Each structure stands twice: as structure tokens, then as C-alpha cells.
């Protein structure tokens, strides 16, 4: 399914070696699982599954979905110290002023 020998795949399963990022992407697609889950163990296993947030609040795909980049951003944000989070929060506020909620860039004809 991903263009490697049975011996190479067996090595992955037995933990003797690891697939390349390209093979991980192919595996995720072939197995129907999220790339971020397979490579990093982050987020739900399957696209569209419920994403449980800390504190017990749940967000389902029926309300909104996160792509892999958004999930990765959230994961990194959660690992930041308080000072770094404050800096990211300031950046987000600046970007919010430029882009608004769902309107796209403000001003100009873009």
C-alpha cells in the first residue's frame, strides 16, 4: 500500500526502524487515520471524531473542524510557558485586528 517491502513494514511494527514522513503520510491515507495522530499521537485518530479539550468541554466535527495545522498549533500552544503564551496571545490579537473574525483582511481590495 505504501511501496515498501514486507520486511520494512515488519521492522516498523516491531519497532526496529521507523517510516519516513512520506511513508507516514501514505500510511495515514491508506489506513484512514489522521496524519497528526499517526506521526505525533495528537488529536483524534480518525478525521471528524470528537476532540476532547482539557476541562471536559468537547468539540465535535458537526460544530467545527480543525485541520492538522490547527491541531498542531493548539498542541504547541499548550506546551508553552506562561510568558510565551502571552506573546502568542498578543500576536493573535494583532492578527485579529487585521483580519477580524470571518471577514478576511480588512481594508484594500484583497
BELPE-V837538 format. One record per backbone hydrogen bond with DSSP energy under -0.5 kcal/mol. NH is the residue of the N-H (numbers start at 1). CO is the residue of the C=O. E is the energy in kcal/mol with one decimal. If there is no record, write none. Layout:
NH:CO:E / NH:CO:E
//
This chain:
9:5:-2.2 / 10:6:-2.6 / 11:7:-2.1 / 12:8:-1.7 / 13:9:-2.3 / 14:10:-2.3 / 15:12:-1.1 / 16:11:-2.2 / 17:11:-1.3 / 24:20:-2.4 / 25:21:-2.2 / 26:22:-2.1 / 27:23:-2.9 / 28:24:-2.8 / 29:25:-2.1 / 30:26:-2.7 / 31:27:-2.8 / 32:28:-1.1 / 33:28:-1.9 / 34:45:-3.1 / 38:34:-2.2 / 39:35:-2.9 / 40:36:-2.1 / 41:36:-0.7 / 41:37:-1.3 / 42:36:-1.4 / 49:46:-1.8 / 51:59:-2.3 / 52:50:-0.7 / 53:57:-2.4 / 56:53:-1.4 / 59:51:-1.7 / 61:48:-0.7 / 63:60:-1.5 / 64:60:-1.9 / 71:67:-2.3 / 72:68:-2.3 / 73:69:-2.3 / 74:70:-2.3 / 75:71:-2.4 / 76:72:-2.6 / 77:73:-2.8 / 78:74:-2.3 / 79:75:-0.8 / 79:76:-1.0 / 80:76:-0.5 / 80:77:-1.4 / 85:81:-2.5 / 86:82:-2.1 / 87:83:-1.8 / 88:84:-2.3 / 89:85:-2.9 / 90:86:-2.1 / 91:87:-2.0 / 92:88:-2.6 / 93:89:-2.2 / 94:90:-2.2 / 95:91:-2.6 / 96:92:-2.6 / 97:93:-1.9 / 98:94:-1.4 / 99:95:-2.7 / 100:96:-2.9 / 104:99:-0.7 / 106:98:-2.3
//
